[in-house]
């Protein structure tokens, strides 16, 4: 039984020490980089089983160590990321967008333009309307 476990670890590229334990488990593991501290983003399951990628320094040490960045997994679907990529948040007209730059370009000071869903007339797609939660004090 132990041999089977060891073989499965080797097949999935899971190391035995704590630093290698979770590397290469998902296609984007080790590929997404925080623009503030330079560490990789980790895949986390958050509220209502929603998947997000969060800065590893932010997860381990909190906001005092790194401002951190978080991006929904759904936002990354359809992107062809084949090299380490730095993800930056950009706010345009009150809407959050993301800028994807390769780590090599980012280190040289080159920034890519914001990738966002735009309609032919140049406007940004409307956001999804969600009901707001309100607290009623009795």
LUMMI-423854 format. One record per atom (N, C-alpha, C, O, CB): residue number from 1; x, y, z; atom name; residue in one letter. Coordinates in Angstrom, 1 decimal, padded with zeros to 4 digits. Glycine has a CB too. Example, Ala and Ser with C-alpha at 12.3 -4.5 7.8 and 13.67 -1.06 7.14 Angstrom:
BEGIN
1,013.2,-005.7,007.8,N,A;
1,012.3,-004.5,007.8,CA,A;
1,013.2,-003.3,007.8,C,A;
1,014.2,-003.3,008.5,O,A;
1,011.3,-004.5,009.0,CB,A;
2,012.8,-002.2,007.1,N,S;
2,013.7,-001.1,007.1,CA,S;
2,012.9,000.0,007.9,C,S;
2,013.4,001.1,008.0,O,S;
2,014.1,-000.6,005.7,CB,S;
This chain:
BEGIN
1,000.8,-001.2,000.0,N,X;
1,000.0,000.0,000.0,CA,X;
1,000.9,001.3,000.0,C,X;
1,000.6,002.2,-000.7,O,X;
1,-000.9,000.0,001.2,CB,X;
2,001.9,001.2,000.8,N,X;
2,002.8,002.4,000.9,CA,X;
2,003.5,002.6,-000.5,C,X;
2,003.7,003.8,-000.9,O,X;
2,003.9,002.2,002.0,CB,X;
3,003.8,001.6,-001.2,N,X;
3,004.5,001.7,-002.5,CA,X;
3,003.5,002.4,-003.5,C,X;
3,004.0,003.2,-004.3,O,X;
3,004.9,000.4,-003.1,CB,X;
4,002.2,002.1,-003.4,N,X;
4,001.2,002.7,-004.3,CA,X;
4,001.2,004.2,-004.0,C,X;
4,001.1,005.0,-004.9,O,X;
4,-000.1,002.1,-004.1,CB,X;
5,001.2,004.6,-002.7,N,X;
5,001.1,006.0,-002.4,CA,X;
5,002.4,006.8,-002.9,C,X;
5,002.2,007.9,-003.4,O,X;
5,001.0,006.2,-000.8,CB,X;
6,003.5,006.2,-002.7,N,X;
6,004.8,006.8,-003.2,CA,X;
6,004.7,006.9,-004.7,C,X;
6,005.1,008.0,-005.3,O,X;
6,006.0,006.0,-002.8,CB,X;
7,004.2,005.9,-005.4,N,X;
7,004.1,006.0,-006.9,CA,X;
7,003.2,007.1,-007.3,C,X;
7,003.4,007.9,-008.3,O,X;
7,003.7,004.7,-007.5,CB,X;
8,002.1,007.3,-006.6,N,X;
8,001.1,008.4,-006.9,CA,X;
8,001.7,009.7,-006.7,C,X;
8,001.4,010.7,-007.4,O,X;
8,-000.2,008.2,-006.1,CB,X;
9,002.5,009.9,-005.6,N,X;
9,003.2,011.1,-005.3,CA,X;
9,004.1,011.5,-006.5,C,X;
9,004.1,012.6,-006.9,O,X;
9,004.0,011.0,-004.0,CB,X;
10,004.9,010.5,-007.0,N,X;
10,005.8,010.8,-008.1,CA,X;
10,005.0,011.1,-009.3,C,X;
10,005.4,012.0,-010.1,O,X;
10,006.7,009.5,-008.3,CB,X;
11,003.9,010.4,-009.6,N,X;
11,003.1,010.7,-010.8,CA,X;
11,002.6,012.1,-010.8,C,X;
11,002.4,012.7,-011.9,O,X;
11,002.0,009.7,-010.9,CB,X;
12,002.2,012.6,-009.6,N,X;
12,001.6,014.0,-009.5,CA,X;
12,002.5,015.1,-009.2,C,X;
12,002.1,016.2,-009.0,O,X;
12,000.5,013.9,-008.5,CB,X;
13,003.9,014.7,-009.2,N,X;
13,004.9,015.7,-008.9,CA,X;
13,004.7,016.4,-007.5,C,X;
13,005.0,017.5,-007.3,O,X;
13,004.9,016.8,-009.9,CB,X;
14,004.3,015.6,-006.5,N,X;
14,004.2,016.1,-005.2,CA,X;
14,005.4,015.7,-004.4,C,X;
14,005.6,014.5,-004.2,O,X;
14,002.8,015.6,-004.5,CB,X;
15,006.1,016.7,-003.9,N,X;
15,007.3,016.4,-003.1,CA,X;
15,006.9,016.1,-001.6,C,X;
15,005.8,016.2,-001.2,O,X;
15,008.2,017.6,-003.1,CB,X;
16,007.9,015.6,-000.9,N,X;
16,007.6,015.1,000.5,CA,X;
16,007.9,016.3,001.5,C,X;
16,007.3,016.3,002.5,O,X;
16,008.5,013.9,000.8,CB,X;
17,008.8,017.2,001.1,N,X;
17,009.0,018.3,002.0,CA,X;
17,008.0,019.4,001.8,C,X;
17,007.3,019.4,000.8,O,X;
17,010.4,018.9,001.8,CB,X;
18,007.8,020.3,002.8,N,X;
18,006.7,021.2,002.8,CA,X;
18,006.8,022.2,001.7,C,X;
18,005.8,022.7,001.3,O,X;
18,006.7,022.0,004.1,CB,X;
19,008.0,022.5,001.2,N,X;
19,008.1,023.5,000.1,CA,X;
19,007.6,023.0,-001.2,C,X;
19,007.1,023.7,-002.1,O,X;
19,009.5,024.1,000.0,CB,X;
20,007.8,021.7,-001.5,N,X;
20,007.5,021.1,-002.7,CA,X;
20,006.1,020.4,-002.7,C,X;
20,005.6,020.0,-003.8,O,X;
20,008.5,020.1,-003.2,CB,X;
21,005.4,020.4,-001.6,N,X;
21,004.2,019.6,-001.4,CA,X;
21,003.1,019.9,-002.4,C,X;
21,002.5,019.0,-002.9,O,X;
21,003.7,019.8,000.0,CB,X;
22,002.9,021.2,-002.6,N,X;
22,001.7,021.6,-003.4,CA,X;
22,002.1,022.1,-004.8,C,X;
22,001.2,022.6,-005.5,O,X;
22,000.9,022.6,-002.7,CB,X;
23,003.3,022.1,-005.2,N,X;
23,003.7,022.6,-006.5,CA,X;
23,003.2,021.7,-007.6,C,X;
23,003.2,020.5,-007.5,O,X;
23,005.2,022.7,-006.6,CB,X;
24,002.8,022.3,-008.7,N,X;
24,002.4,021.6,-009.9,CA,X;
24,001.1,020.8,-009.8,C,X;
24,000.9,019.8,-010.6,O,X;
24,003.5,020.7,-010.4,CB,X;
25,000.3,021.1,-008.8,N,X;
25,-000.9,020.3,-008.6,CA,X;
25,-002.0,020.8,-009.6,C,X;
25,-002.8,020.0,-010.1,O,X;
25,-001.4,020.5,-007.2,CB,X;
26,-002.0,022.1,-010.0,N,X;
26,-002.9,022.7,-010.9,CA,X;
26,-002.2,023.3,-012.1,C,X;
26,-001.0,023.6,-011.9,O,X;
26,-003.8,023.8,-010.2,CB,X;
27,-002.8,023.5,-013.2,N,X;
27,-002.1,024.0,-014.4,CA,X;
27,-001.4,025.4,-014.2,C,X;
27,-000.4,025.6,-014.8,O,X;
27,-003.0,024.1,-015.5,CB,X;
28,-002.0,026.2,-013.3,N,X;
28,-001.5,027.5,-013.1,CA,X;
28,-000.6,027.6,-011.9,C,X;
28,-000.1,028.7,-011.5,O,X;
28,-002.6,028.5,-013.0,CB,X;
29,-000.3,026.5,-011.2,N,X;
29,000.5,026.5,-010.0,CA,X;
29,001.9,027.0,-010.4,C,X;
29,002.6,026.5,-011.3,O,X;
29,000.6,025.1,-009.4,CB,X;
30,002.4,028.0,-009.6,N,X;
30,003.7,028.5,-009.8,CA,X;
30,003.9,029.5,-011.0,C,X;
30,004.9,030.0,-011.3,O,X;
30,004.7,027.4,-010.0,CB,X;
31,002.7,029.7,-011.7,N,X;
31,002.8,030.5,-012.9,CA,X;
31,002.3,032.0,-012.7,C,X;
31,002.8,032.9,-013.4,O,X;
31,001.9,030.0,-014.0,CB,X;
32,001.5,032.2,-011.6,N,X;
32,001.0,033.5,-011.3,CA,X;
32,001.8,034.2,-010.2,C,X;
32,002.0,033.6,-009.2,O,X;
32,-000.5,033.4,-010.9,CB,X;
33,002.2,035.4,-010.4,N,X;
33,003.1,036.1,-009.5,CA,X;
33,002.4,037.4,-009.0,C,X;
33,001.7,038.1,-009.7,O,X;
33,004.4,036.5,-010.2,CB,X;
34,002.6,037.7,-007.7,N,X;
34,002.1,038.9,-007.0,CA,X;
34,003.0,040.0,-007.4,C,X;
34,004.2,039.9,-007.4,O,X;
34,002.1,038.7,-005.5,CB,X;
35,002.4,041.2,-007.8,N,X;
35,003.2,042.3,-008.3,CA,X;
35,003.9,043.1,-007.1,C,X;
35,004.8,043.8,-007.3,O,X;
35,002.4,043.3,-009.0,CB,X;
36,003.4,042.9,-005.9,N,X;
36,003.9,043.6,-004.7,CA,X;
36,005.1,042.9,-004.1,C,X;
36,006.1,043.6,-003.8,O,X;
36,002.8,043.7,-003.7,CB,X;
37,005.1,041.6,-003.9,N,X;
37,006.2,040.9,-003.2,CA,X;
37,006.9,040.0,-004.1,C,X;
37,008.0,039.5,-003.7,O,X;
37,005.6,040.2,-002.0,CB,X;
38,006.4,039.6,-005.2,N,X;
38,007.1,038.7,-006.1,CA,X;
38,006.9,037.2,-005.9,C,X;
38,007.5,036.4,-006.6,O,X;
38,008.5,039.0,-006.1,CB,X;
39,006.1,036.9,-004.9,N,X;
39,005.8,035.5,-004.6,CA,X;
39,004.7,035.0,-005.5,C,X;
39,004.0,035.7,-006.1,O,X;
39,005.4,035.3,-003.1,CB,X;
40,004.5,033.6,-005.5,N,X;
40,003.5,033.0,-006.4,CA,X;
40,002.1,033.1,-005.7,C,X;
40,002.0,033.3,-004.5,O,X;
40,003.8,031.6,-006.6,CB,X;
41,001.1,033.0,-006.5,N,X;
41,-000.3,033.0,-006.0,CA,X;
41,-000.7,031.6,-005.8,C,X;
41,-000.2,030.7,-006.5,O,X;
41,-001.3,033.7,-007.0,CB,X;
42,-001.5,031.4,-004.7,N,X;
42,-001.9,030.0,-004.4,CA,X;
42,-003.4,029.9,-004.7,C,X;
42,-004.2,030.9,-004.5,O,X;
42,-001.6,029.7,-002.9,CB,X;
43,-003.8,028.7,-005.1,N,X;
43,-005.2,028.5,-005.3,CA,X;
43,-005.9,028.2,-004.0,C,X;
43,-005.5,027.3,-003.2,O,X;
43,-005.4,027.3,-006.3,CB,X;
44,-007.0,028.9,-003.7,N,X;
44,-007.7,028.7,-002.5,CA,X;
44,-009.2,028.6,-002.7,C,X;
44,-009.7,029.2,-003.7,O,X;
44,-007.5,029.9,-001.5,CB,X;
45,-009.9,027.8,-001.9,N,X;
45,-011.4,027.7,-002.0,CA,X;
45,-011.9,028.7,-001.0,C,X;
45,-011.6,028.6,000.2,O,X;
45,-011.9,026.3,-001.8,CB,X;
46,-012.7,029.7,-001.4,N,X;
46,-013.2,030.7,-000.5,CA,X;
46,-014.7,030.5,-000.4,C,X;
46,-015.3,029.4,-000.6,O,X;
46,-012.8,032.1,-000.9,CB,X;
47,-015.4,031.6,000.0,N,X;
47,-016.8,031.6,000.3,CA,X;
47,-017.6,030.9,-000.8,C,X;
47,-017.5,031.1,-002.0,O,X;
47,-017.3,033.0,000.4,CB,X;
48,-018.5,030.0,-000.4,N,X;
48,-019.4,029.2,-001.2,CA,X;
48,-018.7,028.5,-002.3,C,X;
48,-019.1,028.4,-003.5,O,X;
48,-020.5,030.1,-001.9,CB,X;
49,-017.6,027.9,-002.0,N,X;
49,-016.8,027.0,-002.8,CA,X;
49,-016.3,027.7,-004.1,C,X;
49,-016.0,027.1,-005.1,O,X;
49,-017.6,025.8,-003.2,CB,X;
50,-016.1,029.0,-004.0,N,X;
50,-015.6,029.8,-005.1,CA,X;
50,-014.0,029.7,-005.0,C,X;
50,-013.4,029.7,-003.9,O,X;
50,-016.0,031.3,-004.9,CB,X;
51,-013.4,029.5,-006.2,N,X;
51,-012.0,029.4,-006.3,CA,X;
51,-011.3,030.7,-006.6,C,X;
51,-011.7,031.4,-007.5,O,X;
51,-011.6,028.3,-007.3,CB,X;
52,-010.3,031.0,-005.8,N,X;
52,-009.5,032.3,-006.0,CA,X;
52,-008.0,031.9,-005.9,C,X;
52,-007.6,031.0,-005.3,O,X;
52,-009.9,033.4,-005.0,CB,X;
53,-007.2,032.7,-006.6,N,X;
53,-005.8,032.7,-006.5,CA,X;
53,-005.3,033.9,-005.7,C,X;
53,-005.6,035.0,-006.0,O,X;
53,-005.1,032.7,-008.0,CB,X;
54,-004.6,033.6,-004.5,N,X;
54,-004.2,034.6,-003.6,CA,X;
54,-002.7,034.6,-003.4,C,X;
54,-002.1,033.6,-003.5,O,X;
54,-005.0,034.5,-002.2,CB,X;
55,-002.2,035.7,-003.1,N,X;
55,-000.7,035.9,-002.8,CA,X;
55,-000.3,035.0,-001.6,C,X;
55,-001.0,035.0,-000.6,O,X;
55,-000.4,037.4,-002.5,CB,X;
56,000.7,034.2,-001.8,N,X;
56,001.2,033.3,-000.7,CA,X;
56,001.7,034.1,000.5,C,X;
56,001.5,033.6,001.7,O,X;
56,002.2,032.4,-001.2,CB,X;
57,002.4,035.2,000.3,N,X;
57,002.8,036.0,001.5,CA,X;
57,001.6,036.5,002.2,C,X;
57,001.6,036.5,003.5,O,X;
57,003.7,037.1,001.0,CB,X;
58,000.6,037.0,001.5,N,X;
58,-000.6,037.5,002.2,CA,X;
58,-001.3,036.5,003.0,C,X;
58,-001.8,036.7,004.1,O,X;
58,-001.6,038.1,001.1,CB,X;
59,-001.3,035.2,002.4,N,X;
59,-002.0,034.1,003.1,CA,X;
59,-001.2,033.8,004.4,C,X;
59,-001.8,033.6,005.5,O,X;
59,-002.1,032.9,002.2,CB,X;
60,000.1,033.7,004.3,N,X;
60,000.9,033.3,005.5,CA,X;
60,001.1,034.3,006.5,C,X;
60,001.1,034.1,007.7,O,X;
60,002.2,032.8,005.0,CB,X;
61,001.4,035.6,006.1,N,X;
61,001.8,036.6,007.0,CA,X;
61,000.9,037.8,007.2,C,X;
61,001.0,038.6,008.1,O,X;
61,003.1,037.2,006.6,CB,X;
62,-000.1,037.9,006.3,N,X;
62,-001.1,038.9,006.4,CA,X;
62,-000.8,040.2,005.6,C,X;
62,000.2,040.3,004.9,O,X;
62,-001.3,039.3,007.8,CB,X;
63,-001.7,041.1,005.8,N,X;
63,-001.7,042.4,005.0,CA,X;
63,-000.5,043.3,005.3,C,X;
63,-000.1,044.1,004.5,O,X;
63,-003.0,043.1,005.1,CB,X;
64,000.0,043.1,006.5,N,X;
64,001.2,043.9,006.9,CA,X;
64,002.5,043.5,006.2,C,X;
64,003.3,044.4,005.9,O,X;
64,001.5,043.8,008.4,CB,X;
65,002.6,042.3,005.8,N,X;
65,003.7,041.8,005.0,CA,X;
65,003.6,042.1,003.5,C,X;
65,004.6,042.4,002.9,O,X;
65,003.9,040.3,005.3,CB,X;
66,002.4,042.0,003.0,N,X;
66,002.1,042.2,001.6,CA,X;
66,000.7,042.6,001.4,C,X;
66,-000.2,042.0,001.9,O,X;
66,002.5,040.9,000.7,CB,X;
67,000.5,043.6,000.6,N,X;
67,-000.9,044.1,000.3,CA,X;
67,-001.7,043.0,-000.4,C,X;
67,-002.9,042.9,-000.2,O,X;
67,-000.8,045.3,-000.7,CB,X;
68,-001.0,042.1,-001.2,N,X;
68,-001.6,041.0,-001.8,CA,X;
68,-002.5,041.3,-002.9,C,X;
68,-003.0,042.4,-003.1,O,X;
68,-002.4,040.2,-000.8,CB,X;
69,-002.8,040.2,-003.7,N,X;
69,-003.7,040.3,-004.8,CA,X;
69,-004.5,039.0,-004.8,C,X;
69,-004.0,038.0,-004.5,O,X;
69,-002.9,040.5,-006.2,CB,X;
70,-005.8,039.2,-005.2,N,X;
70,-006.6,038.0,-005.4,CA,X;
70,-007.4,038.1,-006.7,C,X;
70,-007.9,039.1,-007.0,O,X;
70,-007.6,037.9,-004.2,CB,X;
71,-007.5,037.0,-007.4,N,X;
71,-008.1,036.9,-008.6,CA,X;
71,-009.0,035.6,-008.7,C,X;
71,-008.5,034.6,-008.3,O,X;
71,-007.1,037.0,-009.8,CB,X;
72,-010.2,035.8,-009.2,N,X;
72,-011.1,034.6,-009.3,CA,X;
72,-010.5,033.7,-010.4,C,X;
72,-010.0,034.1,-011.4,O,X;
72,-012.5,035.0,-009.7,CB,X;
73,-010.7,032.4,-010.2,N,X;
73,-010.3,031.4,-011.1,CA,X;
73,-011.1,031.5,-012.4,C,X;
73,-010.5,031.3,-013.5,O,X;
73,-010.5,030.0,-010.6,CB,X;
74,-012.3,031.9,-012.4,N,X;
74,-013.1,032.1,-013.6,CA,X;
74,-012.6,033.2,-014.5,C,X;
74,-012.7,033.2,-015.7,O,X;
74,-014.6,032.5,-013.2,CB,X;
75,-011.9,034.2,-013.9,N,X;
75,-011.3,035.3,-014.6,CA,X;
75,-010.1,034.8,-015.5,C,X;
75,-009.8,035.4,-016.5,O,X;
75,-010.8,036.4,-013.7,CB,X;
76,-009.5,033.7,-015.0,N,X;
76,-008.3,033.2,-015.7,CA,X;
76,-008.6,032.1,-016.7,C,X;
76,-007.8,031.8,-017.5,O,X;
76,-007.4,032.6,-014.6,CB,X;
77,-009.9,031.7,-016.7,N,X;
77,-010.3,030.7,-017.7,CA,X;
77,-010.2,031.2,-019.1,C,X;
77,-010.6,032.4,-019.3,O,X;
77,-011.7,030.2,-017.4,CB,X;
78,-009.7,030.5,-020.0,N,X;
78,-009.6,030.9,-021.4,CA,X;
78,-008.3,031.7,-021.7,C,X;
78,-008.0,031.9,-022.9,O,X;
78,-010.7,031.8,-021.7,CB,X;
79,-007.5,032.0,-020.7,N,X;
79,-006.2,032.6,-020.9,CA,X;
79,-005.2,031.5,-021.1,C,X;
79,-005.2,030.5,-020.4,O,X;
79,-005.8,033.6,-019.7,CB,X;
80,-004.3,031.7,-022.1,N,X;
80,-003.2,030.8,-022.4,CA,X;
80,-001.9,031.3,-021.7,C,X;
80,-001.1,031.9,-022.3,O,X;
80,-003.0,030.6,-023.9,CB,X;
81,-001.8,030.9,-020.4,N,X;
81,-000.6,031.3,-019.7,CA,X;
81,000.4,030.2,-019.7,C,X;
81,000.2,029.1,-019.1,O,X;
81,-001.0,031.7,-018.2,CB,X;
82,001.6,030.4,-020.4,N,X;
82,002.6,029.4,-020.5,CA,X;
82,003.9,029.7,-019.8,C,X;
82,004.8,028.8,-019.7,O,X;
82,002.8,029.1,-022.0,CB,X;
83,004.0,030.9,-019.3,N,X;
83,005.2,031.3,-018.5,CA,X;
83,004.8,032.1,-017.3,C,X;
83,003.6,032.5,-017.2,O,X;
83,006.2,032.2,-019.4,CB,X;
84,005.7,032.3,-016.4,N,X;
84,005.4,033.0,-015.2,CA,X;
84,004.9,034.4,-015.5,C,X;
84,005.5,035.1,-016.3,O,X;
84,006.6,033.1,-014.2,CB,X;
85,003.7,034.8,-015.0,N,X;
85,003.0,036.0,-015.3,CA,X;
85,002.7,036.8,-014.1,C,X;
85,002.1,036.2,-013.1,O,X;
85,001.7,035.7,-016.1,CB,X;
86,003.0,038.1,-014.1,N,X;
86,002.6,039.0,-013.0,CA,X;
86,001.2,039.5,-013.3,C,X;
86,000.9,040.0,-014.4,O,X;
86,003.7,040.1,-012.8,CB,X;
87,000.3,039.5,-012.3,N,X;
87,-001.0,040.0,-012.4,CA,X;
87,-001.2,041.2,-011.6,C,X;
87,-001.0,041.2,-010.4,O,X;
87,-002.1,038.9,-012.0,CB,X;
88,-001.6,042.3,-012.2,N,X;
88,-001.8,043.6,-011.5,CA,X;
88,-003.3,044.0,-011.6,C,X;
88,-003.9,043.8,-012.7,O,X;
88,-000.9,044.7,-012.1,CB,X;
89,-003.8,044.5,-010.6,N,X;
89,-005.2,045.1,-010.6,CA,X;
89,-005.2,046.5,-011.1,C,X;
89,-004.3,047.3,-010.7,O,X;
89,-005.9,045.0,-009.2,CB,X;
90,-006.1,046.8,-012.0,N,X;
90,-006.2,048.2,-012.5,CA,X;
90,-007.7,048.6,-012.4,C,X;
90,-008.5,047.8,-012.8,O,X;
90,-005.7,048.3,-014.0,CB,X;
91,-007.9,049.7,-011.9,N,X;
91,-009.3,050.2,-011.7,CA,X;
91,-009.5,051.3,-012.8,C,X;
91,-008.9,052.3,-012.8,O,X;
91,-009.6,050.8,-010.3,CB,X;
92,-010.5,051.0,-013.7,N,X;
92,-010.9,052.0,-014.7,CA,X;
92,-012.4,052.3,-014.5,C,X;
92,-013.2,051.4,-014.6,O,X;
92,-010.6,051.5,-016.1,CB,X;
93,-012.7,053.5,-014.4,N,X;
93,-014.1,054.0,-014.3,CA,X;
93,-014.8,053.2,-013.2,C,X;
93,-016.0,052.9,-013.3,O,X;
93,-014.8,053.8,-015.6,CB,X;
94,-014.1,052.9,-012.1,N,X;
94,-014.8,052.2,-011.0,CA,X;
94,-014.9,050.7,-011.1,C,X;
94,-015.4,050.1,-010.2,O,X;
94,-016.1,052.8,-010.7,CB,X;
95,-014.4,050.2,-012.2,N,X;
95,-014.4,048.7,-012.5,CA,X;
95,-013.0,048.2,-012.3,C,X;
95,-012.0,048.8,-012.8,O,X;
95,-015.0,048.4,-013.9,CB,X;
96,-012.9,047.0,-011.8,N,X;
96,-011.6,046.3,-011.6,CA,X;
96,-011.3,045.5,-012.8,C,X;
96,-012.1,044.7,-013.3,O,X;
96,-011.7,045.4,-010.4,CB,X;
97,-010.1,045.7,-013.4,N,X;
97,-009.6,044.9,-014.5,CA,X;
97,-008.2,044.4,-014.1,C,X;
97,-007.7,044.8,-013.1,O,X;
97,-009.5,045.8,-015.8,CB,X;
98,-007.7,043.4,-014.9,N,X;
98,-006.4,042.9,-014.6,CA,X;
98,-005.5,043.0,-015.8,C,X;
98,-005.9,043.0,-016.9,O,X;
98,-006.6,041.4,-014.3,CB,X;
99,-004.2,043.3,-015.4,N,X;
99,-003.1,043.4,-016.4,CA,X;
99,-002.2,042.2,-016.3,C,X;
99,-001.7,042.0,-015.2,O,X;
99,-002.4,044.8,-016.2,CB,X;
100,-001.9,041.6,-017.4,N,X;
100,-001.1,040.4,-017.3,CA,X;
100,000.2,040.7,-018.1,C,X;
100,000.2,041.0,-019.2,O,X;
100,-001.8,039.2,-018.0,CB,X;
101,001.3,040.5,-017.3,N,X;
101,002.7,040.8,-017.9,CA,X;
101,003.6,039.7,-017.6,C,X;
101,003.6,039.2,-016.4,O,X;
101,003.2,042.2,-017.3,CB,X;
102,004.4,039.2,-018.5,N,X;
102,005.3,038.1,-018.2,CA,X;
102,006.3,038.6,-017.2,C,X;
102,006.6,039.8,-017.1,O,X;
102,006.1,037.7,-019.5,CB,X;
103,006.8,037.7,-016.3,N,X;
103,007.7,038.1,-015.3,CA,X;
103,009.0,038.7,-015.8,C,X;
103,009.5,039.7,-015.2,O,X;
103,008.0,036.8,-014.4,CB,X;
104,009.5,038.2,-016.9,N,X;
104,010.7,038.8,-017.5,CA,X;
104,010.5,040.2,-017.9,C,X;
104,011.3,041.1,-017.6,O,X;
104,011.2,038.0,-018.7,CB,X;
105,009.4,040.5,-018.5,N,X;
105,009.0,041.9,-018.9,CA,X;
105,008.8,042.8,-017.7,C,X;
105,009.3,043.9,-017.7,O,X;
105,007.8,041.9,-019.9,CB,X;
106,008.1,042.3,-016.7,N,X;
106,007.8,043.0,-015.5,CA,X;
106,009.1,043.4,-014.8,C,X;
106,009.2,044.5,-014.3,O,X;
106,006.9,042.2,-014.5,CB,X;
107,010.1,042.5,-014.7,N,X;
107,011.4,042.8,-014.1,CA,X;
107,012.1,043.9,-014.9,C,X;
107,012.9,044.6,-014.3,O,X;
107,012.2,041.5,-014.0,CB,X;
108,011.9,044.0,-016.2,N,X;
108,012.6,045.0,-017.0,CA,X;
108,011.8,046.3,-017.0,C,X;
108,012.3,047.3,-017.5,O,X;
108,012.7,044.5,-018.4,CB,X;
109,010.7,046.4,-016.4,N,X;
109,009.9,047.6,-016.3,CA,X;
109,008.9,047.7,-017.4,C,X;
109,008.2,048.8,-017.5,O,X;
109,010.8,048.8,-016.3,CB,X;
110,008.7,046.7,-018.2,N,X;
110,007.7,046.7,-019.3,CA,X;
110,006.3,046.2,-018.8,C,X;
110,006.3,045.2,-018.1,O,X;
110,008.1,045.9,-020.5,CB,X;
111,005.3,047.0,-019.1,N,X;
111,003.9,046.6,-018.6,CA,X;
111,003.0,046.4,-019.9,C,X;
111,003.1,047.2,-020.8,O,X;
111,003.3,047.7,-017.7,CB,X;
112,002.2,045.3,-019.8,N,X;
112,001.3,045.1,-020.9,CA,X;
112,000.0,045.9,-020.6,C,X;
112,-000.2,046.3,-019.5,O,X;
112,000.9,043.6,-021.0,CB,X;
113,-000.7,046.1,-021.7,N,X;
113,-002.0,046.9,-021.5,CA,X;
113,-003.0,045.9,-020.8,C,X;
113,-002.9,044.7,-020.8,O,X;
113,-002.5,047.4,-022.8,CB,X;
114,-004.0,046.5,-020.3,N,X;
114,-005.1,045.8,-019.6,CA,X;
114,-005.9,044.9,-020.5,C,X;
114,-006.3,045.4,-021.6,O,X;
114,-006.0,046.7,-018.8,CB,X;
115,-006.0,043.7,-020.1,N,X;
115,-006.9,042.8,-020.9,CA,X;
115,-008.3,042.8,-020.3,C,X;
115,-008.4,042.4,-019.1,O,X;
115,-006.3,041.3,-020.9,CB,X;
116,-009.2,043.2,-021.1,N,X;
116,-010.6,043.3,-020.6,CA,X;
116,-011.6,043.0,-021.7,C,X;
116,-011.2,043.1,-022.9,O,X;
116,-010.9,044.6,-020.0,CB,X;
117,-012.7,042.6,-021.4,N,X;
117,-013.7,042.3,-022.4,CA,X;
117,-014.4,043.6,-022.8,C,X;
117,-015.0,044.3,-022.1,O,X;
117,-014.8,041.3,-021.8,CB,X;
118,-014.2,043.9,-024.1,N,X;
118,-014.7,045.1,-024.6,CA,X;
118,-015.6,044.9,-025.8,C,X;
118,-015.4,043.9,-026.6,O,X;
118,-013.5,046.1,-025.0,CB,X;
119,-016.6,045.7,-025.9,N,X;
119,-017.6,045.6,-027.0,CA,X;
119,-017.0,046.4,-028.2,C,X;
119,-016.1,047.2,-028.0,O,X;
119,-019.0,046.2,-026.6,CB,X;
120,-017.6,046.2,-029.4,N,X;
120,-017.0,046.8,-030.6,CA,X;
120,-016.9,048.3,-030.5,C,X;
120,-016.0,048.9,-031.0,O,X;
120,-017.8,046.4,-031.8,CB,X;
121,-017.9,049.0,-029.8,N,X;
121,-017.8,050.4,-029.7,CA,X;
121,-016.8,050.9,-028.7,C,X;
121,-016.7,052.1,-028.4,O,X;
121,-019.2,051.0,-029.4,CB,X;
122,-016.1,050.0,-028.0,N,X;
122,-015.1,050.4,-027.1,CA,X;
122,-015.5,050.4,-025.6,C,X;
122,-014.7,050.6,-024.7,O,X;
122,-014.5,051.7,-027.4,CB,X;
123,-016.8,050.2,-025.4,N,X;
123,-017.3,050.2,-024.0,CA,X;
123,-017.0,048.9,-023.3,C,X;
123,-017.0,047.8,-024.0,O,X;
123,-018.8,050.5,-023.9,CB,X;
124,-016.9,048.9,-022.0,N,X;
124,-016.7,047.7,-021.2,CA,X;
124,-018.0,047.0,-021.0,C,X;
124,-019.1,047.7,-020.9,O,X;
124,-016.0,048.0,-019.9,CB,X;
125,-018.0,045.7,-021.1,N,X;
125,-019.3,044.9,-020.8,CA,X;
125,-019.9,045.3,-019.5,C,X;
125,-019.1,045.5,-018.5,O,X;
125,-019.0,043.4,-020.9,CB,X;
126,-021.2,045.3,-019.4,N,X;
126,-021.8,045.7,-018.1,CA,X;
126,-021.6,044.6,-017.1,C,X;
126,-021.5,043.4,-017.4,O,X;
126,-023.3,045.9,-018.3,CB,X;
127,-021.4,045.0,-015.8,N,X;
127,-021.2,044.0,-014.8,CA,X;
127,-022.5,043.3,-014.5,C,X;
127,-023.6,043.7,-014.8,O,X;
127,-020.7,044.7,-013.5,CB,X;
128,-022.4,042.2,-013.8,N,X;
128,-023.6,041.4,-013.4,CA,X;
128,-024.3,042.1,-012.2,C,X;
128,-023.6,042.5,-011.2,O,X;
128,-023.2,039.9,-013.0,CB,X;
129,-025.6,042.3,-012.3,N,X;
129,-026.3,043.0,-011.2,CA,X;
129,-026.6,041.9,-010.2,C,X;
129,-027.3,040.9,-010.4,O,X;
129,-027.6,043.7,-011.7,CB,X;
130,-026.2,042.2,-009.0,N,X;
130,-026.5,041.3,-007.8,CA,X;
130,-027.2,042.1,-006.8,C,X;
130,-026.9,043.3,-006.6,O,X;
130,-025.2,040.7,-007.3,CB,X;
131,-028.2,041.5,-006.1,N,X;
131,-028.9,042.2,-005.1,CA,X;
131,-027.9,042.5,-003.9,C,X;
131,-027.1,041.6,-003.6,O,X;
131,-030.1,041.4,-004.6,CB,X;
132,-028.0,043.6,-003.3,N,X;
132,-027.2,044.0,-002.2,CA,X;
132,-027.8,043.4,-000.9,C,X;
132,-029.0,043.4,-000.7,O,X;
132,-027.0,045.5,-002.1,CB,X;
133,-026.9,043.1,000.0,N,X;
133,-027.4,042.6,001.3,CA,X;
133,-027.5,043.8,002.2,C,X;
133,-026.6,044.6,002.3,O,X;
133,-026.5,041.5,001.9,CB,X;
134,-028.6,043.9,002.9,N,X;
134,-028.8,045.0,003.8,CA,X;
134,-029.1,044.5,005.2,C,X;
134,-029.7,043.4,005.4,O,X;
134,-029.9,046.0,003.3,CB,X;
135,-028.6,045.2,006.2,N,X;
135,-028.9,044.8,007.6,CA,X;
135,-030.0,045.8,008.1,C,X;
135,-029.9,047.0,008.0,O,X;
135,-027.6,044.9,008.4,CB,X;
136,-031.0,045.2,008.6,N,X;
136,-032.1,046.0,009.2,CA,X;
136,-032.0,045.8,010.7,C,X;
136,-032.1,044.7,011.3,O,X;
136,-033.5,045.5,008.7,CB,X;
137,-031.8,047.0,011.4,N,X;
137,-031.7,047.0,012.8,CA,X;
137,-033.1,047.1,013.4,C,X;
137,-033.8,048.0,013.1,O,X;
137,-030.8,048.1,013.3,CB,X;
138,-033.4,046.2,014.3,N,X;
138,-034.7,046.2,014.9,CA,X;
138,-034.7,046.7,016.3,C,X;
138,-035.7,046.8,017.0,O,X;
138,-035.3,044.8,015.0,CB,X;
